[in-house]
Amino acid sequence: MRSKSFGEALRHARAGFTYALATQWNMRVHVIVALLVLLAAYRLHVARPSLLAIVLVIALVISVELLNTAIEAVVDLYSPAEHPLARVAKDCAAAAVLVAALAAVAVGVLVFLP
């Protein structure tokens, strides 16, 4: 499924994002929280370096959530039945999202609490 053009590549990316948003509750939560955090940063006139940190951790969390969704889909395709290694792959992908989300919380605390 190689993209023939940049526009087609963008359509595939949008389709992936839309799929994750439509099917993954956690993705919806991440996007809503991200929008609220960006709104708060705007209203509180957060300094540019802090805003950069916020944007980067938001991108990290959403990117890792997209990768988690992709890993889950591939594991389900390859191993529809329960398998210990399939569980390990899914659990590790979920742990990666947790680590990114905790980093985002840490950045939020450092930016918004002082």
BAVEXMI-895469 format. One record per residue: residue in three letters; z, x, y of N, C-alpha, C, O in turn. Coordinates in steps of 0.2 Angstrom, whole numbers, m for minus. Layout:
N
> ALA Z X Y Z X Y Z X Y Z X Y
...
//
This chain:
114
> MET 0 4 m6 0 0 0 0 4 6 5 4 10
> ARG m5 9 7 m6 13 13 m8 9 19 m13 6 18
> SER m5 10 24 m7 7 30 m14 10 33 m15 16 33
> LYS m18 6 35 m25 8 37 m25 10 45 m29 14 47
> SER m20 7 49 m19 9 56 m12 8 58 m8 6 54
> PHE m11 11 64 m4 11 67 m2 4 67 4 2 66
> GLY m6 m1 70 m4 m8 70 m2 m11 64 2 m15 64
> GLU m6 m9 59 m4 m12 52 3 m9 50 7 m13 47
> ALA 4 m3 51 10 0 49 16 m3 53 21 m4 50
> LEU 15 m5 59 20 m9 63 21 m16 60 27 m18 60
> ARG 16 m19 58 16 m25 55 21 m25 48 25 m29 47
> HIS 19 m20 44 24 m19 38 31 m18 40 35 m20 37
> ALA 32 m14 45 39 m12 48 42 m19 50 48 m20 48
> ARG 39 m23 54 41 m29 56 43 m34 50 48 m37 50
> ALA 38 m34 45 39 m38 40 46 m36 36 50 m40 33
> GLY 47 m29 35 53 m27 32 59 m29 36 64 m31 33
> PHE 59 m28 42 65 m30 47 66 m37 46 72 m39 45
> THR 61 m41 46 61 m48 46 64 m51 39 68 m55 39
> TYR 62 m47 34 64 m49 27 72 m47 27 76 m52 25
> ALA 74 m42 29 81 m40 29 85 m45 33 91 m47 31
> LEU 83 m46 39 86 m51 43 87 m58 40 92 m61 41
> ALA 82 m60 37 82 m67 34 86 m67 27 88 m72 26
> THR 86 m61 24 90 m62 17 96 m58 17 100 m59 12
> GLN 98 m54 22 104 m50 21 109 m52 26 108 m51 32
> TRP 115 m55 24 120 m58 29 122 m52 33 123 m53 39
> ASN 124 m46 30 126 m41 34 122 m38 39 124 m36 44
> MET 115 m39 38 110 m36 43 111 m41 49 111 m39 55
> ARG 112 m47 48 112 m52 53 119 m50 57 119 m51 64
> VAL 124 m49 54 130 m47 57 129 m41 61 132 m40 67
> HIS 126 m36 58 125 m29 62 121 m31 68 123 m28 74
> VAL 116 m35 68 112 m36 74 115 m40 79 115 m38 85
> ILE 119 m45 77 123 m49 82 128 m44 85 129 m44 92
> VAL 132 m40 81 137 m36 84 134 m31 89 136 m29 94
> ALA 128 m28 87 124 m23 91 122 m26 98 123 m23 103
> LEU 120 m32 98 118 m36 104 124 m37 108 124 m36 115
> LEU 130 m39 105 136 m40 109 138 m33 112 141 m33 118
> VAL 138 m28 108 140 m22 111 136 m19 117 139 m17 122
> LEU 129 m20 116 125 m18 121 126 m22 128 126 m20 133
> LEU 127 m29 127 129 m33 132 135 m31 136 136 m30 142
> ALA 141 m29 132 147 m27 135 146 m20 138 149 m19 144
> ALA 142 m16 135 141 m9 139 137 m10 145 139 m7 150
> TYR 132 m15 145 129 m16 152 134 m19 157 134 m17 163
> ARG 138 m24 155 142 m27 160 148 m22 162 150 m23 168
> LEU 150 m18 158 155 m13 160 152 m7 163 156 m2 164
> HIS 146 m6 164 142 m1 167 144 6 163 146 11 167
> VAL 143 6 157 145 12 153 140 17 155 134 16 156
> ALA 143 23 155 139 29 157 134 31 152 134 29 147
> ARG 129 34 155 123 35 151 124 39 144 122 37 139
> PRO 128 45 145 130 48 138 133 44 133 131 44 127
> SER 138 40 135 141 35 131 136 30 128 136 28 122
> LEU 132 27 133 127 22 131 122 25 125 120 22 121
> LEU 120 32 126 116 35 121 120 35 114 116 34 109
> ALA 126 37 114 130 37 108 130 30 105 129 29 99
> ILE 131 25 109 131 18 106 124 16 103 124 14 98
> VAL 119 18 107 112 16 104 111 20 98 108 17 93
> LEU 113 26 98 111 30 91 115 27 85 112 27 80
> VAL 121 25 86 125 23 80 123 16 79 123 14 73
> ILE 120 12 83 117 6 82 111 7 78 110 3 72
> ALA 107 11 80 101 13 76 102 15 69 99 14 64
> LEU 108 20 69 110 22 62 112 17 57 110 16 52
> VAL 116 12 60 119 7 55 113 2 53 113 1 47
> ILE 109 0 58 103 m4 56 98 m1 51 96 m4 46
> SER 97 6 52 92 10 48 95 10 41 92 9 36
> VAL 102 12 41 105 13 34 105 6 30 105 5 24
> GLU 106 0 34 106 m6 31 99 m8 28 99 m11 23
> LEU 94 m6 32 87 m7 29 86 m3 23 83 m5 18
> LEU 88 3 23 88 7 17 92 4 11 89 4 5
> ASN 98 2 13 102 m1 7 98 m7 4 98 m8 m2
> THR 95 m11 9 91 m17 6 85 m15 2 84 m18 m3
> ALA 82 m9 4 76 m7 0 78 m4 m7 75 m6 m12
> ILE 84 m1 m7 87 2 m13 88 m4 m18 87 m3 m24
> GLU 92 m9 m15 94 m14 m19 87 m18 m22 87 m20 m28
> ALA 82 m19 m18 76 m22 m21 73 m18 m26 70 m20 m31
> VAL 72 m11 m25 69 m7 m30 73 m7 m37 71 m7 m42
> VAL 80 m6 m36 84 m7 m42 84 m13 m46 83 m13 m52
> ASP 83 m19 m42 82 m25 m45 76 m26 m49 75 m29 m54
> LEU 70 m23 m46 64 m23 m49 64 m19 m55 61 m21 m60
> TYR 67 m13 m55 67 m8 m60 71 m10 m66 70 m10 m72
> SER 77 m13 m64 82 m15 m69 85 m21 m67 91 m22 m64
> PRO 82 m27 m69 84 m34 m68 91 m35 m71 94 m39 m69
> ALA 92 m32 m77 98 m33 m81 103 m28 m78 102 m23 m75
> GLU 110 m30 m79 115 m26 m77 115 m19 m81 114 m19 m87
> HIS 115 m14 m77 115 m7 m80 120 m3 m75 120 m4 m69
> PRO 124 1 m79 129 5 m75 126 10 m69 129 10 m64
> LEU 120 13 m71 117 17 m66 114 13 m60 114 15 m54
> ALA 112 7 m61 109 2 m56 115 0 m51 114 0 m45
> ARG 121 m1 m54 127 m2 m50 129 4 m46 131 3 m40
> VAL 128 10 m49 130 16 m45 125 17 m39 128 18 m33
> ALA 119 15 m40 114 16 m35 116 11 m29 116 13 m23
> LYS 117 5 m31 119 0 m26 125 1 m23 126 0 m16
> ASP 130 3 m26 137 5 m23 136 11 m18 139 10 m13
> CYS 132 16 m20 132 21 m16 128 19 m9 130 22 m4
> ALA 123 15 m10 119 13 m4 124 9 0 123 9 7
> ALA 128 5 m3 133 1 1 138 5 5 140 4 10
> ALA 140 10 1 145 15 4 142 19 10 145 20 15
> ALA 135 20 10 132 23 15 132 19 22 133 21 27
> VAL 131 12 21 131 8 26 138 8 29 139 7 35
> LEU 143 8 25 150 8 27 152 14 31 155 13 36
> VAL 150 20 29 151 26 33 148 25 40 151 27 45
> ALA 142 23 40 138 22 46 142 17 51 142 18 57
> ALA 144 12 48 147 6 52 154 9 54 156 8 60
> LEU 158 13 50 164 16 53 163 21 58 167 21 63
> ALA 157 25 58 156 29 63 154 25 70 156 27 75
> ALA 151 20 69 149 15 75 156 13 78 156 12 84
> VAL 160 11 74 167 8 76 171 14 80 173 13 85
> ALA 170 20 77 174 26 80 171 27 87 174 28 92
> VAL 164 27 88 161 28 94 163 22 99 164 23 105
> GLY 163 16 96 165 10 101 172 11 103 173 10 109
> VAL 176 13 99 183 14 101 184 20 107 187 19 112
> LEU 180 25 105 180 31 110 177 29 117 179 31 122
> VAL 172 24 117 168 22 123 172 17 127 173 17 133
> PHE 174 12 123 177 6 126 185 6 127 187 2 132
> LEU 188 9 123 196 9 124 198 13 130 203 10 134
> PRO 196 19 132 199 22 138 198 18 144 200 21 149
//
